[in-house]
Amino acid sequence: MSEIVNPPDLPPPRGFSHAVKTGTTIYLAGQIGDGDAFAEQFDAALTDLLTALTGAGGEPGHLVSLQLFVTDVAEYRASAPELGPIWRKHFGRHYPAMGLFGVTGLADPAAKVEVMGIAVIDG
């Protein structure tokens, strides 16, 4: 049986759930971040993703898959020096299987990045 998780620290979802936990697996909905700069949005999106994850009983090290959707791959690459420290702040040296996808737009027209993932809580 699945458990729907919508942490109170995240905006109320409309037409989706922030996390769905089934057994030891947690499916995390896409999260976007606020701000103007790419790195600022990336940081906020990861913060919200982890809020959903911890709300469902997971921890950053449980993340096994992460998808990054960006509206400008060149901007992502140019921001890379800023993204490393942001990543380490949230995950340390934990690197799940990841994919980077260039997209033409996101649900919020001002969004530059969206992250979604899957976590597995070990026994």
VOSE-271981 format. One record per residue: residue in three letters; x, y, z of N, C-alpha, C in turn; residue number from 1; chain. Coordinates in pm, 1 decimal, always signed. Example, Ala and Ser with C-alpha at 12.3 -4.5 7.8 and 13.67 -1.06 7.14 Angstrom:
# residues 2
[node "ALA", [+1319.0, -569.0, +780.0], [+1230.0, -450.0, +780.0], [+1320.0, -330.0, +780.0], 1, "A"];
[node "SER", [+1285.0, -225.0, +708.0], [+1367.0, -106.0, +714.0], [+1290.0, +3.0, +787.0], 2, "A"];
# end
This chain:
# residues 123
[node "MET", [+84.3, -117.6, +0.0], [+0.0, +0.0, +0.0], [+89.1, +124.3, +0.0], 1, "A"];
[node "SER", [+52.9, +223.1, -76.2], [+130.0, +347.3, -87.4], [+84.7, +450.6, +13.4], 2, "A"];
[node "GLU", [+180.2, +533.9, +53.2], [+152.6, +644.9, +144.6], [+185.4, +774.8, +72.3], 3, "A"];
[node "ILE", [+88.1, +864.7, +65.9], [+107.5, +997.0, +6.5], [+166.5, +1087.7, +114.1], 4, "A"];
[node "VAL", [+272.8, +1161.4, +78.4], [+339.2, +1249.7, +174.4], [+348.5, +1389.8, +115.3], 5, "A"];
[node "ASN", [+288.1, +1485.3, +184.4], [+294.7, +1626.2, +145.8], [+335.9, +1708.2, +267.5], 6, "A"];
[node "PRO", [+467.9, +1724.5, +288.5], [+515.4, +1795.5, +406.9], [+459.1, +1937.8, +415.5], 7, "A"];
[node "PRO", [+426.4, +1981.9, +536.5], [+369.2, +2115.7, +553.2], [+466.4, +2229.0, +517.8], 8, "A"];
[node "ASP", [+597.1, +2199.8, +512.5], [+695.4, +2302.9, +478.5], [+701.9, +2331.0, +328.3], 9, "A"];
[node "LEU", [+631.1, +2250.7, +248.1], [+628.0, +2272.6, +103.4], [+492.7, +2331.1, +64.1], 10, "A"];
[node "PRO", [+488.2, +2400.3, -48.8], [+358.8, +2453.9, -92.7], [+257.9, +2340.2, -112.8], 11, "A"];
[node "PRO", [+130.7, +2367.4, -84.7], [+30.7, +2262.0, -106.0], [+31.1, +2218.6, -253.2], 12, "A"];
[node "PRO", [+36.2, +2087.7, -277.4], [+39.1, +2041.3, -415.9], [-98.6, +2053.5, -481.4], 13, "A"];
[node "ARG", [-96.8, +2071.9, -612.0], [-222.0, +2077.4, -688.3], [-209.9, +1977.4, -802.9], 14, "A"];
[node "GLY", [-282.0, +1869.1, -793.8], [-280.5, +1770.2, -899.1], [-162.2, +1674.9, -894.6], 15, "A"];
[node "PHE", [-88.2, +1672.1, -784.7], [+24.9, +1580.7, -766.1], [+51.4, +1568.0, -617.2], 16, "A"];
[node "SER", [+142.8, +1479.8, -581.1], [+188.9, +1466.2, -443.5], [+339.2, +1489.0, -440.9], 17, "A"];
[node "HIS", [+390.2, +1547.3, -335.1], [+533.8, +1573.2, -324.5], [+614.6, +1444.3, -313.7], 18, "A"];
[node "ALA", [+558.3, +1344.1, -247.3], [+627.5, +1215.8, -234.0], [+523.6, +1105.3, -220.2], 19, "A"];
[node "VAL", [+561.4, +989.8, -272.8], [+479.6, +869.8, -255.3], [+573.9, +760.3, -206.6], 20, "A"];
[node "LYS", [+539.8, +704.6, -90.4], [+621.8, +598.3, -32.4], [+547.2, +466.6, -48.4], 21, "A"];
[node "THR", [+615.1, +371.2, -108.6], [+559.3, +237.8, -122.9], [+666.7, +137.8, -82.1], 22, "A"];
[node "GLY", [+639.3, +66.2, +25.3], [+741.5, -22.9, +80.4], [+861.7, +58.2, +126.3], 23, "A"];
[node "THR", [+979.7, +23.8, +75.3], [+1101.1, +96.1, +112.7], [+1143.0, +198.5, +6.6], 24, "A"];
[node "THR", [+1057.6, +219.5, -92.6], [+1089.9, +313.0, -201.2], [+1008.9, +440.8, -187.3], 25, "A"];
[node "ILE", [+1076.6, +554.3, -210.1], [+1011.6, +685.3, -206.1], [+1029.2, +750.4, -342.6], 26, "A"];
[node "TYR", [+918.6, +785.0, -405.1], [+919.9, +854.6, -534.0], [+897.1, +1002.8, -506.4], 27, "A"];
[node "LEU", [+990.5, +1085.1, -552.1], [+988.5, +1228.5, -521.8], [+948.6, +1308.4, -644.7], 28, "A"];
[node "ALA", [+846.3, +1390.9, -629.2], [+798.0, +1474.6, -737.8], [+900.7, +1581.8, -772.6], 29, "A"];
[node "GLY", [+889.0, +1635.8, -891.6], [+976.4, +1744.1, -934.1], [+962.0, +1865.4, -843.9], 30, "A"];
[node "GLN", [+1075.9, +1925.2, -812.0], [+1079.9, +2046.7, -729.8], [+1158.3, +2153.2, -804.5], 31, "A"];
[node "ILE", [+1104.7, +2273.6, -805.7], [+1174.5, +2387.7, -865.3], [+1212.3, +2482.6, -753.2], 32, "A"];
[node "GLY", [+1303.9, +2573.1, -782.9], [+1347.8, +2666.9, -679.9], [+1318.3, +2810.5, -715.8], 33, "A"];
[node "ASP", [+1320.1, +2895.7, -615.9], [+1302.1, +3039.3, -634.3], [+1435.7, +3104.6, -664.7], 34, "A"];
[node "GLY", [+1429.9, +3225.6, -717.1], [+1549.7, +3304.3, -738.4], [+1574.0, +3332.6, -884.9], 35, "A"];
[node "ASP", [+1673.3, +3416.6, -909.8], [+1707.1, +3455.1, -1046.5], [+1820.7, +3371.2, -1103.0], 36, "A"];
[node "ALA", [+1924.5, +3350.9, -1024.0], [+2043.6, +3280.7, -1072.5], [+2019.9, +3130.0, -1074.4], 37, "A"];
[node "PHE", [+2085.2, +3061.9, -1168.5], [+2071.7, +2917.1, -1180.1], [+2110.4, +2847.8, -1050.2], 38, "A"];
[node "ALA", [+2224.4, +2884.2, -994.2], [+2272.3, +2819.5, -871.6], [+2173.5, +2839.9, -756.6], 39, "A"];
[node "GLU", [+2114.9, +2955.9, -747.7], [+2017.0, +2985.3, -643.0], [+1894.0, +2894.2, -657.7], 40, "A"];
[node "GLN", [+1847.2, +2877.6, -781.1], [+1732.7, +2790.0, -804.9], [+1768.1, +2643.6, -775.9], 41, "A"];
[node "PHE", [+1888.4, +2602.7, -815.0], [+1934.3, +2465.7, -791.0], [+1935.9, +2436.6, -641.0], 42, "A"];
[node "ASP", [+1989.8, +2527.9, -563.1], [+1996.5, +2512.4, -418.0], [+1856.1, +2499.9, -359.0], 43, "A"];
[node "ALA", [+1766.0, +2587.2, -399.0], [+1629.7, +2585.2, -345.0], [+1554.7, +2458.6, -387.4], 44, "A"];
[node "ALA", [+1575.6, +2413.6, -511.0], [+1509.5, +2291.5, -558.0], [+1558.2, +2169.7, -479.5], 45, "A"];
[node "LEU", [+1689.6, +2161.0, -455.0], [+1742.2, +2050.1, -375.0], [+1689.3, +2055.8, -231.9], 46, "A"];
[node "THR", [+1680.3, +2175.6, -175.8], [+1625.2, +2191.8, -41.2], [+1484.2, +2135.5, -34.9], 47, "A"];
[node "ASP", [+1400.3, +2170.5, -132.8], [+1262.2, +2122.9, -133.7], [+1254.4, +1972.8, -159.1], 48, "A"];
[node "LEU", [+1340.3, +1920.3, -246.2], [+1343.5, +1776.4, -270.2], [+1375.0, +1702.2, -140.6], 49, "A"];
[node "LEU", [+1472.7, +1752.7, -65.8], [+1509.8, +1688.6, +60.4], [+1402.5, +1705.8, +167.1], 50, "A"];
[node "THR", [+1328.1, +1814.7, +161.4], [+1215.3, +1831.5, +253.3], [+1111.4, +1723.3, +227.9], 51, "A"];
[node "ALA", [+1083.2, +1696.5, +101.0], [+989.2, +1589.6, +66.7], [+1044.7, +1453.5, +109.1], 52, "A"];
[node "LEU", [+1172.3, +1432.3, +84.7], [+1235.9, +1305.1, +119.1], [+1232.0, +1279.7, +269.4], 53, "A"];
[node "THR", [+1274.7, +1376.6, +348.5], [+1275.6, +1357.4, +493.5], [+1133.2, +1347.2, +548.1], 54, "A"];
[node "GLY", [+1039.4, +1417.2, +485.2], [+899.6, +1405.7, +526.9], [+844.3, +1265.3, +507.7], 55, "A"];
[node "ALA", [+902.3, +1193.1, +412.1], [+859.6, +1055.7, +385.6], [+944.0, +954.0, +461.7], 56, "A"];
[node "GLY", [+1033.2, +1002.8, +548.5], [+1113.4, +913.2, +630.6], [+1249.1, +877.2, +573.5], 57, "A"];
[node "GLY", [+1290.5, +944.3, +466.7], [+1419.9, +916.8, +405.8], [+1526.4, +1015.1, +448.0], 58, "A"];
[node "GLU", [+1647.9, +987.1, +404.3], [+1763.6, +1072.5, +428.2], [+1834.7, +1093.7, +295.5], 59, "A"];
[node "PRO", [+1919.0, +1196.2, +285.2], [+1988.4, +1222.8, +158.5], [+2062.3, +1101.8, +102.0], 60, "A"];
[node "GLY", [+2123.8, +1020.0, +186.9], [+2196.9, +903.4, +140.3], [+2109.2, +793.6, +83.3], 61, "A"];
[node "HIS", [+1978.2, +804.0, +102.3], [+1885.8, +705.6, +46.4], [+1853.0, +733.2, -100.3], 62, "A"];
[node "LEU", [+1887.7, +850.3, -149.2], [+1857.6, +884.6, -288.0], [+1938.4, +793.7, -380.9], 63, "A"];
[node "VAL", [+1869.0, +722.5, -470.0], [+1937.0, +632.2, -563.1], [+1932.3, +681.9, -706.7], 64, "A"];
[node "SER", [+1841.4, +774.4, -735.6], [+1827.6, +826.3, -871.5], [+1783.6, +971.7, -863.9], 65, "A"];
[node "LEU", [+1842.0, +1054.3, -949.4], [+1806.8, +1195.4, -954.7], [+1803.9, +1240.3, -1099.7], 66, "A"];
[node "GLN", [+1697.7, +1307.9, -1135.8], [+1686.7, +1365.5, -1269.4], [+1687.1, +1517.1, -1257.8], 67, "A"];
[node "LEU", [+1772.1, +1579.6, -1338.2], [+1780.0, +1725.6, -1344.0], [+1724.7, +1770.3, -1478.7], 68, "A"];
[node "PHE", [+1624.5, +1853.8, -1475.4], [+1567.4, +1910.5, -1596.4], [+1605.7, +2058.1, -1598.5], 69, "A"];
[node "VAL", [+1672.2, +2101.9, -1704.1], [+1718.0, +2240.8, -1712.9], [+1672.6, +2301.9, -1844.8], 70, "A"];
[node "THR", [+1642.9, +2430.5, -1840.2], [+1598.3, +2498.3, -1961.5], [+1714.2, +2548.3, -2045.8], 71, "A"];
[node "ASP", [+1836.4, +2544.8, -1991.4], [+1953.6, +2591.7, -2065.6], [+2075.9, +2511.4, -2018.8], 72, "A"];
[node "VAL", [+2112.4, +2411.2, -2098.8], [+2224.4, +2325.0, -2062.0], [+2354.5, +2404.7, -2054.2], 73, "A"];
[node "ALA", [+2372.2, +2501.6, -2142.8], [+2493.2, +2584.9, -2139.5], [+2501.2, +2663.7, -2008.4], 74, "A"];
[node "GLU", [+2389.3, +2713.3, -1959.9], [+2389.0, +2784.6, -1831.1], [+2420.9, +2688.8, -1717.0], 75, "A"];
[node "TYR", [+2371.3, +2566.9, -1725.1], [+2405.5, +2465.4, -1625.2], [+2556.8, +2444.3, -1621.8], 76, "A"];
[node "ARG", [+2615.3, +2424.8, -1737.7], [+2760.8, +2403.2, -1744.6], [+2837.7, +2524.4, -1691.9], 77, "A"];
[node "ALA", [+2794.0, +2643.7, -1728.5], [+2861.7, +2765.2, -1683.2], [+2850.5, +2782.8, -1532.0], 78, "A"];
[node "SER", [+2744.4, +2729.2, -1473.2], [+2722.5, +2741.2, -1328.5], [+2790.7, +2630.6, -1248.9], 79, "A"];
[node "ALA", [+2851.1, +2534.6, -1317.2], [+2909.4, +2417.0, -1250.9], [+3000.2, +2451.4, -1132.4], 80, "A"];
[node "PRO", [+3086.8, +2552.7, -1141.8], [+3172.1, +2582.0, -1024.9], [+3092.6, +2618.4, -898.9], 81, "A"];
[node "GLU", [+2975.2, +2676.1, -916.3], [+2891.1, +2710.8, -802.2], [+2808.6, +2591.9, -754.0], 82, "A"];
[node "LEU", [+2781.8, +2497.0, -843.7], [+2692.5, +2386.8, -809.8], [+2758.0, +2282.3, -720.4], 83, "A"];
[node "GLY", [+2889.2, +2261.3, -735.3], [+2959.6, +2162.9, -652.8], [+2943.0, +2188.4, -503.9], 84, "A"];
[node "PRO", [+2973.1, +2310.5, -456.8], [+2955.0, +2337.0, -313.5], [+2809.0, +2323.7, -267.9], 85, "A"];
[node "ILE", [+2715.4, +2358.6, -355.7], [+2573.7, +2343.4, -320.4], [+2540.4, +2195.5, -305.0], 86, "A"];
[node "TRP", [+2588.5, +2114.8, -399.2], [+2564.5, +1971.0, -391.2], [+2620.7, +1914.5, -259.9], 87, "A"];
[node "ARG", [+2744.4, +1946.9, -229.5], [+2808.5, +1893.6, -108.9], [+2736.8, +1939.1, +18.1], 88, "A"];
[node "LYS", [+2681.2, +2059.0, +17.3], [+2604.8, +2107.4, +132.7], [+2486.3, +2014.8, +161.0], 89, "A"];
[node "HIS", [+2422.5, +1966.8, +57.0], [+2303.8, +1882.6, +73.0], [+2335.1, +1733.4, +82.5], 90, "A"];
[node "PHE", [+2436.4, +1686.4, +5.8], [+2458.8, +1543.0, -8.8], [+2599.3, +1495.9, +27.0], 91, "A"];
[node "GLY", [+2688.5, +1586.4, +59.1], [+2825.9, +1545.5, +84.1], [+2885.4, +1486.4, -42.7], 92, "A"];
[node "ARG", [+2942.2, +1367.9, -31.9], [+3001.6, +1299.4, -147.6], [+2911.1, +1187.6, -200.2], 93, "A"];
[node "HIS", [+2783.7, +1191.7, -167.7], [+2687.6, +1092.0, -216.2], [+2640.9, +1133.0, -356.2], 94, "A"];
[node "TYR", [+2660.8, +1043.8, -452.5], [+2620.5, +1070.3, -590.6], [+2534.2, +955.2, -640.5], 95, "A"];
[node "PRO", [+2402.0, +975.7, -648.9], [+2315.1, +871.6, -702.8], [+2328.8, +864.1, -855.6], 96, "A"];
[node "ALA", [+2263.1, +767.6, -915.2], [+2253.2, +764.9, -1061.2], [+2177.7, +891.5, -1103.2], 97, "A"];
[node "MET", [+2231.1, +962.8, -1202.5], [+2170.0, +1090.7, -1239.1], [+2158.4, +1105.8, -1390.2], 98, "A"];
[node "GLY", [+2063.7, +1189.2, -1429.4], [+2049.8, +1226.1, -1569.1], [+2024.0, +1375.3, -1578.2], 99, "A"];
[node "LEU", [+2079.7, +1437.5, -1681.9], [+2057.0, +1579.7, -1709.7], [+1978.5, +1588.0, -1838.7], 100, "A"];
[node "PHE", [+1867.0, +1659.6, -1835.0], [+1779.2, +1670.0, -1950.5], [+1754.2, +1816.8, -1983.8], 101, "A"];
[node "GLY", [+1787.9, +1857.2, -2104.9], [+1756.0, +1991.0, -2152.3], [+1612.3, +1992.7, -2200.2], 102, "A"];
[node "VAL", [+1533.0, +2085.4, -2148.1], [+1391.1, +2094.2, -2182.4], [+1358.4, +2234.9, -2231.0], 103, "A"];
[node "THR", [+1249.5, +2249.0, -2302.2], [+1212.1, +2379.9, -2356.3], [+1140.7, +2467.7, -2254.7], 104, "A"];
[node "GLY", [+1091.2, +2410.3, -2147.6], [+1025.2, +2488.5, -2044.5], [+982.2, +2400.2, -1929.7], 105, "A"];
[node "LEU", [+948.0, +2464.3, -1818.7], [+900.7, +2395.8, -1698.5], [+765.6, +2455.3, -1659.5], 106, "A"];
[node "ALA", [+699.5, +2396.1, -1562.0], [+565.1, +2440.5, -1523.1], [+561.9, +2588.8, -1487.3], 107, "A"];
[node "ASP", [+664.1, +2636.3, -1418.5], [+677.2, +2779.1, -1386.9], [+767.9, +2840.1, -1493.5], 108, "A"];
[node "PRO", [+719.3, +2935.0, -1572.0], [+800.6, +2992.1, -1679.9], [+932.3, +3055.1, -1632.9], 109, "A"];
[node "ALA", [+941.9, +3094.7, -1505.2], [+1064.9, +3154.3, -1453.3], [+1165.2, +3048.7, -1406.6], 110, "A"];
[node "ALA", [+1121.8, +2923.4, -1399.2], [+1208.9, +2816.4, -1348.7], [+1314.6, +2780.4, -1452.4], 111, "A"];
[node "LYS", [+1436.5, +2759.9, -1403.4], [+1549.4, +2719.1, -1487.1], [+1587.4, +2574.4, -1461.9], 112, "A"];
[node "VAL", [+1546.2, +2520.0, -1348.3], [+1585.3, +2384.0, -1309.5], [+1473.3, +2319.4, -1229.0], 113, "A"];
[node "GLU", [+1456.1, +2190.5, -1251.4], [+1364.7, +2108.9, -1172.4], [+1435.9, +1978.6, -1141.3], 114, "A"];
[node "VAL", [+1420.4, +1930.1, -1019.4], [+1483.0, +1804.4, -979.2], [+1375.1, +1709.2, -929.1], 115, "A"];
[node "MET", [+1391.4, +1581.6, -962.6], [+1303.4, +1478.7, -908.5], [+1386.4, +1353.0, -887.2], 116, "A"];
[node "GLY", [+1341.3, +1266.1, -798.3], [+1424.2, +1151.6, -768.7], [+1350.1, +1034.2, -709.9], 117, "A"];
[node "ILE", [+1427.8, +931.4, -684.5], [+1378.8, +809.4, -621.6], [+1477.8, +773.3, -510.0], 118, "A"];
[node "ALA", [+1422.9, +736.7, -396.1], [+1506.3, +696.2, -282.6], [+1462.8, +557.5, -235.6], 119, "A"];
[node "VAL", [+1556.2, +482.6, -181.8], [+1527.1, +351.7, -124.6], [+1585.5, +348.7, +15.3], 120, "A"];
[node "ILE", [+1498.7, +317.3, +111.4], [+1542.0, +307.3, +250.2], [+1582.6, +163.4, +275.1], 121, "A"];
[node "ASP", [+1707.6, +142.5, +305.7], [+1757.3, +8.3, +334.3], [+1703.2, -40.6, +467.1], 122, "A"];
[node "GLY", [+1675.2, -173.6, +472.9], [+1622.3, -242.0, +590.1], [+1653.4, -172.4, +717.3], 123, "A"];
# end
